[in-house]
Amino acid sequence: MGKMEFGSSLKNLREQAGLSQRQIASKVGIDFTYLSKIENGVMPPPSQEVILKLAEALNCDSDELLTLAGKIPSDIARILKNKDILQSLRAGSGKKKTGSTNTGDSFSKILRGLREKAGLSQSELASRIGISFTYLSKIETGAKPPPSEKIILKLTAALNCDSDELLNLSGKLPRDIVQILGNQEIRQSLRAGAVKKTGVARKSKGVGIMKHLVNGKVLARAALAIVLVFAVAASLWFAAPIPVRALTFSYPSLPPTGTLGDSYTFQVTVNVETQDLLPIYSIDLEIRNQVSPGIFTATVIALPIPGAALSSTSKSYTPAQTGGGEVIAIANSAYGWVWGSGSRSGYGYRDPEGLGYHTIGGTTFGYGYGYNSNRGVTSITYTITWIPPSAWPEGNYNIRTFVYGDAAKTKKWSGTSSTFSLSAADDDDDVIIGVGGAGTPPAPVVVEPGVVDVSSVVGTDGTFTQDVTVESADGSLTISIEAGNSGTTADGSAVSIITITEVTDPPPAPADASIIGITYDIDAGGATFENPVTITLTYDPTNLPAGVNEEDLTLAWWDEVTEEWVTIPTVVDPVTNTLTAGIIHFSKYAIIAPEAEEEEPTTPTTPTEPTTPTEPTTPTEPTPAEEPTAGIAGWVWLIIGIAAVIVTGGIVWWVLKRRTA
């Protein structure tokens, strides 16, 4: 089901429950503006975790809500790992055939076997389905999880094998099965069959175990096995195993090749695990030539960080700032992302010490998970577009990401990507053939100031074929849309005309705030975009109310449904007097300044850490994590454990021998 249908159904359920958007959002733990976008079809259905919380808050059937979102309950998904059940569902039969799918083998092992059976190398198969062979290699070794359904279907077509088998092993379901499971009776029948089978299996297994335990010899052998297991477990426990990393890095979208002088786009994800508490203060990034990193490195300082969950922000960096080409960074935060304070500790790759803990004591600040005692899984993903200098050398490059836990940057974690190669541009690449054989590429047409016709650079599916910049008539507002982004109007057609007009009678400012400068109405037929576009608005610092700092300014859009201004994560540049943000839809936009607070006489103190404009209520400070002590070396405990196993085994063997003599 599409996002419009899900949003409409969710809105009906909420209204039937007699709850407002703010009330339901507060119960679920999400921002009410995010809920508003879901109900209006601007955003797709949320994750299964959020949907289950919505069903509980609305007191409705969670299966119904999951099905509306095109998702399947986890228990049903486990049942459908049996291939025969899938065939029965397609045949319309309620009875399960005999036999089962072999799920003992992993996805990576099965995929590797199918490829070798087809007589294809990793490079050949990767080329056929349009992915890099290094990515395919990591899937086959288990270093990467199974890919998307789209890639799996391409794999099955290239290998001439059953798509259901690979989809099941990857934990995904075929689309036709998802549609069939929209029927509530079918879901109940599947659950009833699974319960019946499980009950019989447990009963028979219990009888068999009791019969064997009656035998004294079997009991003695079982006791010996249990003793040995406990001894080995104790030795491994005292051998001090490596803790689970609490801060990890991944690069989910890293093209294997690129061209110097052309834009190169990749993604970086920083994952915060449950063992950490608000560990992120700031994030930097380096793009380095592997042969001469000291000479050819693009450095991005202070990547943009959204101040709330499920939000985005962006920032541009000039070649002079990076030392190696222009960079545009768009940040998207996951569920649970928040700014808070407390003593915290995290285990990961410390730079340059290696694996270990960083402990940040006292009441300090950072980004991370903000619910359930501030411990949970969250992440931030960056989409980075980089234009490498054409004069840089060909060869291999990689990406290093640095996360700092404090303002002084003394607590540093890092992660490094795999390599990718950059080649020099061909001479023929400079010749662009346009319509009718002309050498000039198509370009947007400025119909009049603030009105731009972009139909010549937008495909029928709404994809922009080149970068587009649209300005207001006074030049104070700029919209930048990257090539490859896709925008469609409310009726599903491609974006053609973008207009920016001044609002003569703007909506009133929020309570305890004021609107700075002009309010602009951006319109493209109710268009929404697949990826955020960048909006930049210039302000006049002389228009700021007394007592308001420039850092407190923020961009906001007017929500026609709730009839209120919605602020968005904003980057303020006091040097250029600009505000920049990433947006996915057009509306009325304005600069909002909060009302200046009256200063009360206080004793001057030195602040412990800087605050941010979007800082939420400080969460309850948990007990600081203790950094592990050195203790006795792990190899000593390992020797003690092995000796304990040998001694215990000898004693048990001697006792059993005397009893059987």
N, C-alpha and C positions, 0 to 999 in steps of 0.2 A: 504494500500500500504506500502511496506517495506521502510526502511530508504535509501536503495540504489536507489530505483526508485524516491523517493521524492527528494533526493539530485541531481540526474541527471536532473530531470525536472526543479528544481530551478536554476541549473547552466545554462540550456538552456535559461530560461527566462532572467537571468541576462545578458548573452552574447547578446541576442536579443536587450536588452535595451542599450547595449554599455557601461556597467558599470563594473569596476573592483571590486574584493572582498573588497578592502579597502573602495571604494566609497560607495558601498551599505551598508557595515557594519557601516560606519560613519552616514549614513542617518537614519538607524534603531536604532542605539545606542547600538550595540553589538560589541564584539571583532572580528576582521576579521579572527583570527585563529579559533574561534568557527564556523563562517560561512564556513570556508574551511573544517572543519571536517564534517559539515552537508552535504555539496555538495559531499564529498568523501564517504559518507555513514558510517563514523566512529561514528558520533553522530546521534541519532534519530531526527525526526522533532521537532522543538521548540514548545513553548506554542502558544495558539491561539492569544494572544496579540502580540507576535513577528511576527506571520504569517500575521496578518492584517497590521502591519507596513511594512513588506516585500512587500505585494501586493500593498500598496500605493506607495512605492518607485519605484517599477517595473512597475507601471501603468498597472496592470493586474487585472483580475477578482479575488476578494478575495475568492469567493465561490470555484473557480477552485483550488486555492492553498490550501484552507482548506480541500477540498475533497482529494487532493493528499496526505495530511498528515493523512488521516483517521479521520478527525474531521468534525463536523457539525456546520454551522452557528447558533448563539444563537437564532435568530428569528425562524428558522426552528425547532430547538429543542423545543421551547415553543409550536409551533403548534402541534408537534408530541406527546405532553402529552395526547392527545385524543386517546383512545384505538381504536376507530372505524377507525380513519385515518390510524393507523398502519395496521389494518386488510385489509383495502382497498388497501394499497400499496402492501401488500403481494399477494392479489388477482389480482393485475394488473389493478384495476379499478381506474379511475380518479375521481369518485363521492364519496362523503363522506356519510356514512350511518348515520341514525338518532341515537340519544343517545350520551352520553359522559361518560368518565371515571370520577368517583368520586375522585376529587383531593383535597377535603376539608380536608380529614384526612392526617396526617403526616405519613412519612415512619415508624417512631418508633411505632406509634399507630397501624398501619396496621400489622406490623411485630409481635407485641405483641399479637394481636388478632388472627392471623394465628397460632402462636405457642400454645396459650391456646386452640384453637379449635382442634389442633392435639393432645392435651393431653400430651405435652412434657414440662419438666422443662427447665430452662435456661441451666443448666449443661448438660442435655441430648442432647439438640439441639447443643450446642457448641461442645460437644464431637463428634457428627456425622459429623460436617463440618470442624473440625480441628482447632477451635479457642478457646480462653479462655472464660470462662463464664462471667468473669468480663468485657471483651470487649463487649460481646453480651449484657450484662446488661446496659452498657453505651449507646449502640446504641438504645435500647428500651426506655431509659429515655430521649433521645435526647441530652445527654452529649457529644456524639460522632456523627459525620456525618455518612450518609450511607456508607457502606463499598464498596470495589471494585466490578466490574462486576463479577469476578470469584467467590467471596464469595456469592454474591447475587444469582448466578445460583445454587450454592450448597444449599443455603437456600430454594430456590423454589423446588429443588429435594427432600430435606428432609421433607418439609411441604406439598408436593404434591399440589402446587398452581401454578397460572399463572405467569411465569417469567416476562412477559411484564409489569404486574401491578407494581411489586416491582422495576423493572428497571426504569419505568416512574416516580414513586414517588421519586426515588433517583437522578433523573436528568440525567440518562444515557439512551442510546439507544441500542437496540439489534443489533448485528453485521450484520444480513441480511438487516436490514433497512438502516444501514450506507452505504452498497454496493448499494442499490437501489437508494439512494439519490445522487449517483455520476452522475446521469442523470440531466442535467441542466433544461430540460423541466419539469421534475417532481418537481424540486424546485420552478420554476416559477409558476406552477399550484397551489402548496400549498400556496404560498404567495398571489396569486390572490384571492384564496378562503377565506383566513383569512381577507384580506382587505374588501372584499364584506360583510362578516358577521359582522365585526366590524362597518362598516358604517351604516348598517341597525339597529343594536342595538342602536347606539348612537341617530339615528333619532327618533326611537320610544320612547326612554327614555326621550328625550328632550320634546316631545309633552306631555307625561304624567306629567312631572314636571310642565309645564306651566299651565295645566288644574287645578292642585291642588293649585298652587299659587294664582289663581283667587279667591279662597275661602278665605274670611277674617279670619275666625276662624283658618284655617290651617296656615295662615300667622302669626297670633299672636302666635300660639303654636311653630312655627318654630323659631320666634324671641326669645321666652323664652328659647328654647333649645340652641340657639346660645349663648345667654348671659350666661347661666349656663356653657356651654363648655369653654367659654373664662375665666370665673371666676375660674373654676377648673384648667385650664391650667396655669393661672397666679399663683395660689397657689403652683402648682407643680414646676413651674419655680423657684419661690423664695425659695423653699425647698432645693435648691442646690443639684441636682442629682449627683450621682457619675460619674465622667468622664470615657470615654472609655479607657481601658488600652492601652498604646502605646507600651508596651514591654511584650510579653507573652511567655510562655514556653509550649511545648507539647512533649510527648514521644510516637511517632507513632508506634514504634516497641519494645514492652516490653514483652518478654516471661514471662508467669506466674510462671514458675519453672526453676530450674537449678541444677547443681550438683557441689559441692565443688571440686576443683581441675581440673574441665573441663572448657573449654572456654564458656563464656556467652556473647551473642551479643545483643545490644539494640541500639536504635536511640534516639537522642535528637534534637529538633528543637527550635531555638530561633527566634521568629517572631518579626519583627520591623514594627509597624503600621504607618499610615500616620501622626499621631500626634507627632511623634518623629523626631529628626534630628540628624543623626550620633551619636547614643548613646553608642556604644559598643567600649570600649578600650581594654578589655581583658576578657576572660571567664575561669572560674575554674569549677571543678566538684568533687562531693563526692559520694561514694557508701558506704552506712552505714547500719550496723546491728541495727535494731530498739530497741533491748533490751539493748545493750551496745555500743552505737555509739561512746562513748569516747575511747573505746578500739579497736573496730573492724570497722575501716573506711579506705577506700582506697581514697586518695586525689590526684587529677590530677591538677597540677598547670599549667596555661598558655596553654590552648588547642590551637592547630594550627588554624590559621585564614587565609583564602585565601585573597590575596591582590586585586583581581578583581572579576567581576561577572562571573557566570557560570564556575567556576574553582574549583579545589580541591587541597588539600595538606594533609599530614599525619605526624604523629609523634608517636614514641614509648616511653614508660615509663617503667623503670625497677621496680621490687618489692621494691628495696631500695628507689626509688623516690616516689612511691605512699604510701608506708607503708602497702600495702595490695594486692600484686599480680601484675603481668604484665598487662599493658594496651596498646592497639594500638588504636589511634584515627584517623579517616579519615574525613576531613571536606569538604563539598560541599556547595558553595555559590549559591544563586539564582540570578535571573535577577535584575539588578540595584544595586548590592552590590559594595561598593566603600569605600575607606579611604579618609577622608576629614577633614575639620576643621570648627569651628564656635561655637557660644554660643548655647547651646541646653538644652532642658528640656524634661523629660519623666515621664509619670504616670504609675505606676505598683506596684508590691509588693516590697516595700523597706525592706531590711533586716538589722536589725530586727524590724524596726518601724511599719511595716504593710503597707497597701495601702496608696499611696500618691505620691507626686512629688519629683524628684531629679532635681535640676537645676545646670547646669555646665556653669558658665559664662565665659566671655573672649574668646579669640581665642584658643580653645583646640581641641584635635584631637579625632577621633573615626570612627568606621565602621558603615555603614548603607546605605540607599538609596541615590543615587548620581545624580538624574536627576529631571527635573521639580521642580526647586527651592529646590532641596534636600529633598523633602517630598514625600514619597510613600512607598508602601508595599514591603518588601524584607525579606529574612531569611537566616539563615545558619543552615545546618543539619549535625550532627555528627553521624557516625556509629562507635560505641565503642565496641571493643572486649576486655573482661576482663577475666583473669584466677584467680578466687578467691582461696586463700590459702586453701589447703585441711584440715589444722588444725583449720580453723575457725568454729564457732558453726553453727549448723543447725538453720533454722528459717527464719523470714521475714526480708527483706532488702528493701531499697528504694534509690532513686537517687536524689540528690540536685544539681541544676545548679546555678552558680553565674555569673552575668554579672556586670562588673565594668565600670563606665563612666569616670574614671580618673586614672592616673598612681598611685596615692597614695592609691587607692582602698577605698576611703571614700564614694563614690557614688555607692551603691551596690543594685542591684535587685536580686531576687531569685525565683526559681520555684522548686516544689517537685513532684516527680512521685508517682504513686500508688505503692503498695507493691508487691513484688514477693518473692518466697520462694526458699531457697537453701537447698538441702539435701546432706547427706554424700554419697560418692560413694560406691556401692556394691562391695564386694570382688571379685565377678565374673567379674566385669568390667575390671580387670587387665589382663584377658586372652583374647587375640585377635586371632581368628581363621582365618588363611589365606587359600590360595588355596590348595586343597588336604588335608585339615585337619591340616596343619602345624600351629604352634603357633606363627610364626613370620609374622607380617603384611608386605604387599608389600612395596617396597621403590623405589625411583627414582634410575636410574642406570647412573653413571658417565661414559660415553663412552670414553671421553678424557677430559683433562682440558678445561673448557669453553663449553663443549657439554654434555647435560644431557637428558636422555630418561626418560620422565615422564609418559609414556603410562600406566604403571602399577598402577598409582594412579590417573588416569583421567578416568571418565566414558565415555560412548559412546556419551552422550550429552555435553561433555566438562567440566563437574563439577569435581573439584579436591576433592578427598576423604580425603586428609590430607594436612597439611601445607607443602609447598615445598620451599626450598631455593636453588638458583642457583648462582654460583660465576664465575667470569672471571678467566682466567688462572693465572693472577697475584694476584688475591684476592682483587683487588681494587674496583671492582663493585659487588654488591650483589642485587639479585632480590628475594623478599619474596612474595609468593602467599598463601593466607589463604585458609583453607579447606572451601568448599562451594562456592567459587568463580568459575565462569564458563568462559572458554576461547575457542574460535573457530577460525579456520584458515580462510583465504580468501574464500576457497571453501566450508565452512560450516562444516568441519569435526573437531573432537576434537584435541586439541593440543597434540602433542606427543614428539617432539624434540625441545629443546630450546638451542640456541647457542649464545655465547657472544664472539665476535672476535674484535681484535684491528684493527682500520682503519689506514692503512699505508699512505693513501693520503686523509686526511679529507677535507671537504668543507671549504672554507675560513671563517674566523671569521666575525661576523657582523661589520659594520662600528663603529669606536670609541670603539672597544672592542677587546679582545684577548681570545684564548682558552687556558685553563690551563690544563696541563697534557695530557692524552691519550683520543682520541675519540673512543668510543665503538659502534659496530653495534650489536644490539640485534635482533634476528630473530626467529620466530616460524611459518613460513608459512603465514605471513601477519595477525597474530592473533590479535584479539581484546578481551577485557575482560568485563564481566558484571559489575564488581566493580573494583575500582582502586587497582593495585598491588603496592607494595612499592619498590622503587629503591634507593639504597644507594651507593654513590660514594665517595671514599677517595681522598683527595688532599694533596699535599705537600706545606705547607705554605711558604717554601723558594722559590717556583716558582712564587709567586705573584709579579706582577709588582710593582715598587716603587709607593707609595701613594695610593695603593688599599687596602681597609680593607677587612677582611675575611667576614664580614657581607654583603658585596656588591656582593659576588659570587652568582651565580644562575645556575640551570640546564637548558638545552635547548635541543630540538630535531630538527632534520633536516627535513623540509617539502619538499618532492620531487616535489610536485606540484608547489609551489611558489618559490622553490629553495632559501630558507632562513631559518635561525635559529629561532625557536619559544621558547621563555623562558616560564617556568612553575613555579607556586608557589613552593618555596623551603625553607626547614628548614635547617639553617646552625648551626652546632655544632662546635665552635672553640676549644672545649676541646678535642674531638675525631678526629677533622679535617675531618668531614664528611658532605655531603649534602644529604638530604633525600627529596623525593617527591613521590606523587601518580600519576601513569600513567595508561591508559587504552589500550594502544597499544604500539607495539615495533617499534623502528626505530634506527637511529644513535643518540647517546646521548653524550654530552660533558659538561664540566664546563666552563661557560662564565664569564669573569671578565671585567667590564667596564673600559674604559680608565680613568686614574686618572686625575682629574681636577687640573689645576694650581691654587695654593692658592694665593688669593689676600690679601694684608694687610688690616685688618679690626680691629675695636675696639672690644675687647673681650666682649661678652655678654653672659648672662646665658640663654640657650635655654628654651623656655616655655614647650615644650613637645618633646619627641624623634620622629624621622621620620622613615619611613620604606623604604626599597629599591624599593617597588612597588608603592610608593605614587604618585597618579595622580595630575593633576593641582588642586590647592585648589579652591573649588567652592565659588561662591559669598556668603558672609556671610549674613544670614538673620537676622531679628530683633529677639533678644533673647525672648523666651517665658517667660511671667510673671508668677511667682508662685502665686497661688491663695491666697488671704488674708482671714483671719479668718472671718471677717464680723459678721453679726447677726446670731445666731444659727439657724439651719434649722428648729427645732421644733417650733420656734417663728413664722417663716413665714408660716408654715403649719397651725397653729391656726388662723393666720390672714386670710389666704386663705379660710379656712372653714367658718369663720365668714362672709367674703365677699360674699360667695355663698349664705348663709342663708339670709343676708340682701337684696341682689339683687333679689333673688327668691321671698321674701316677697313683695318688691316694685312692681315687675311685676305682681304678683297675685292680689295685691290691685288695680292696674290700670285696669287690665282686668275685675275684678269684678264690678268696677264702670261703665265701658262701657257697660256691659251686663245687668246692673240693670234696 
